[in-house]
Amino acid sequence: MSHAFVVALAAITLFPPWLAAGLVFVFSFNKDFGRPGYTWYKDLFNRTQSGLATGLAGLAWGWAQAHFGAHPYLQEAAGILAASLVYFFVNVGASPT
């Protein structure tokens, strides 16, 4: 997990899941780009992992928004909770050991 988690959650609330995942994939920052030891395939894996976690969290956000419509605050809290949990578990589960 990184500081990109907050940016991904903000993108999920503002954009459709496919667009949020694409934005996170394209605009991921890699501080090692161009330095010795940089490997493109590790960067590609990390970008794909972040994009996948963001897209699935966006789907969880949409599901929670559709199923917890009784009260607006409950709906928002359930959406953030569902998106956060899905993002965390996908991001941690996809990490290499």
Protein Blocks (a to p, Z undefined) as FASTA:
>chain_A
ZZklmmmmmmmmmmcfklmmmmmmmmpccfkgoiahiafklmmmmmmmmmmmmmmmmmmm
mmmmmmmmmbmklmmmmmmmmmmmmmmmmmmmmpcZZ
